[in-house]
Every structure is written in C-alpha cells, then in structure tokens.
Amino acid sequence: MRLWVHGARPRTLPAAVVPVAVGTAAVAPDVVWWRAAVTLVVAVALQVGVNYANDYSDGIRGTDASRVGPARLVGGGMVAPAAVCRAAFGAFAVAAVAGLVLAIAVAPWLIAVGLACIVAAWYYTGGKRPYGYAGLGEVAVFVFFGQVATAGTAFVQTEELTGLAVVAAVPVGLLASALLMANNLRDIPQDRAAGKRTLAVRLGDRRAAWFYVFLVVAALAVGLIMSVTLSWAPLTVASLTLAIPAIQLALSSGPKAPLLNLTARLHLLFGVLLTLGLALSA
C-alpha cells in the first residue's frame, strides 16, 4: 500500500483540489455541494490516473532510469509495469463514472469533455508520440488544470459559464503550468539524455527559468487585476511570501530540486487565498 500511495504522488493532489475549490467559490452563493463533491472526485481520480500513467510510460521508455527526484514505481523496479498501467486505467475509470453522473445531471456533451481529459492524461507521456515529449505539456496543463477544471467546476454547478469563472481559471492554470515547469527545470539533464524534449529542454536552463518567472508573475498579476471588481481579491498578494523565494531560486545557479516543492506550496497558498477572496466577495 505504501508503494501505491507513493506512486499516486499525493503531493501533487492539491493541483487537482485547487481548481475545484476556486471554481466552486466563483459561483458562491449558488453552490450545489453534491456536484462540487463529485467534481472533486473526478479531478483527484484524473490526477492519480495521470501520475500512474506517467510512471508507466516513462518507466517503460527508460526515461526514469536515472531520476533526480523521487524514484518511480516502474523506473525504480518496485512494481511491474502492467500493474501500474492497470492502476492508471482504474483511476481513469473512477473519474469516468463520476463524470458520467455529472453529465447525466447537467449536459450529455460533458461526456466528450471527460473523454478529452482522459485522452490528454494518457498521451502526455503515453503512445508513440507523447505531446509531453514535444514541449506541449505546459499548454495542456494550462487548459485542463486551468480552464477545464476551474471553469468546468463552476459550470456543472450553475449550468452557466461566467466571465468570473473563466478569469479565475487563468491564474490557477498559470501556476499549474509553473508547477510542471519547475519539475522539468529540475529534470533537464536526464530528459535531454533520454530524448524527452520538454519545453524546459527546448528553451534551455536560463530561458526556462525566466519562463517560470513569467508564469508566476502573470498569475499574481491576474489576481491583482481581479481586485478591480472583487473587494477581497487582494488577499492573493500574500502569495508573494512564497512567490519571491521561488523566483529567486528559479533564477539562481544552484540546484533546482527544491523549486518543485516550493511551487506546489505557492500554488496551494494562492488557490486558498483566491478561494477565500471569491467567497468573501460574493
């Protein structure tokens, strides 16, 4: 059980929880709590599924043979590849069933959105031409962990896509992309050696670090812009307590391994503050 929990990468789960929390707060006080809860199940199951899928696909390709970060189930020889693959599709199945409940309650076309999420999760590192190996991971994360997850959460509760939900999804997606960039910054040497052409590998260390800074600063800027209409949105400024050290670390010449954990904390803090800001401003 400890191995499977390790493979699910619990530290990444806030990336699934934050969009649901922000999307729910964006429709306050018209929250439909059971739909929010089911949406959270979908988001977490997809996150766990993509983690297992990445573990499996990177492991059988040999990308994880010499990791800088935590050892993976397949790459570290801890679990058979077939078992990890089954775990990935088991998690996707949970997400699909929960998503089907929402589609029946809200709109049948949401089934197509759910399928797109599962396909995107698998082909990030799976298949013959994974888009994560072509430098498109950050774009996909912005779309699926930003707009789809955040604005989608708001939509399934009110059956209406509001401008507030769409705008609130932007900083969430930007920081989720920064989270992936932090991971890829750390892994540039091993990814380059394995032929994994992430955006960080394509940009190189220095430009990738500056792109990380852009993502973080842009997210904080959108939070400030939201202050024009939301009286409690300035709460997000408190994220600077983590954003400044993260930026300094990204631009430093030292090891980038701590940047991932710092960015995860930043993403969570910003998400909590934005959720509070939206809820208190309703």
NORDASUL-V409561 format. One record per backbone hydrogen bond with DSSP energy under -0.5 kcal/mol. CO is the residue of the C=O (numbers start at 1). NH is the residue of the N-H. If there is no record, write none. Layout:
CO_NH / CO_NH
This chain:
1_5 / 2_6 / 3_7 / 4_8 / 5_9 / 5_10 / 6_9 / 9_12 / 10_13 / 12_15 / 13_16 / 13_17 / 14_18 / 16_20 / 17_21 / 18_22 / 19_23 / 20_24 / 21_25 / 22_26 / 24_27 / 25_28 / 27_30 / 31_33 / 32_35 / 32_36 / 33_37 / 34_38 / 35_39 / 36_40 / 37_41 / 38_42 / 39_43 / 40_44 / 41_45 / 42_46 / 43_47 / 44_48 / 45_49 / 46_50 / 47_51 / 48_52 / 49_53 / 50_54 / 51_55 / 52_56 / 53_57 / 54_58 / 55_59 / 56_60 / 57_61 / 58_62 / 58_63 / 58_64 / 59_62 / 62_65 / 64_67 / 72_76 / 73_78 / 73_79 / 74_77 / 80_83 / 80_84 / 81_85 / 82_86 / 83_87 / 84_88 / 85_89 / 86_90 / 87_91 / 88_92 / 89_93 / 90_94 / 91_95 / 92_96 / 93_97 / 94_98 / 95_99 / 96_100 / 97_101 / 98_102 / 99_103 / 100_104 / 101_105 / 102_106 / 107_110 / 108_111 / 109_112 / 109_113 / 110_114 / 111_115 / 112_116 / 113_117 / 114_118 / 115_119 / 116_120 / 117_121 / 118_122 / 119_123 / 120_124 / 122_125 / 122_126 / 123_131 / 123_132 / 124_132 / 127_130 / 130_133 / 131_134 / 131_136 / 132_135 / 133_197 / 136_140 / 137_141 / 138_142 / 139_143 / 140_144 / 141_145 / 141_146 / 142_146 / 142_147 / 143_148 / 144_149 / 146_150 / 146_151 / 147_151 / 147_152 / 148_152 / 149_153 / 150_154 / 151_155 / 152_156 / 153_157 / 154_157 / 154_158 / 155_159 / 160_162 / 162_166 / 163_167 / 164_168 / 165_169 / 166_170 / 167_170 / 167_171 / 168_172 / 169_173 / 170_174 / 171_175 / 172_176 / 173_177 / 174_178 / 175_179 / 176_180 / 177_181 / 178_182 / 179_183 / 180_184 / 181_185 / 182_186 / 183_187 / 185_188 / 187_191 / 188_192 / 189_193 / 190_194 / 191_195 / 191_196 / 192_195 / 195_197 / 196_198 / 198_202 / 199_203 / 200_204 / 204_208 / 205_209 / 206_210 / 207_211 / 208_212 / 209_213 / 210_214 / 211_215 / 212_216 / 213_217 / 214_218 / 215_219 / 216_220 / 217_221 / 218_222 / 219_223 / 220_224 / 221_225 / 222_226 / 224_227 / 225_228 / 226_229 / 226_230 / 229_231 / 230_233 / 232_235 / 233_236 / 234_237 / 235_238 / 236_239 / 237_240 / 238_241 / 239_242 / 239_243 / 240_244 / 242_246 / 243_247 / 244_248 / 245_249 / 246_250 / 247_251 / 248_252 / 249_252 / 256_259 / 256_260 / 257_260 / 257_261 / 258_262 / 259_263 / 260_264 / 261_265 / 262_266 / 263_267 / 264_268 / 265_269 / 266_270 / 267_271 / 268_272 / 269_273 / 270_274 / 271_275 / 272_276 / 273_277 / 274_278 / 275_279 / 276_280 / 277_281 / 278_282 / 279_282
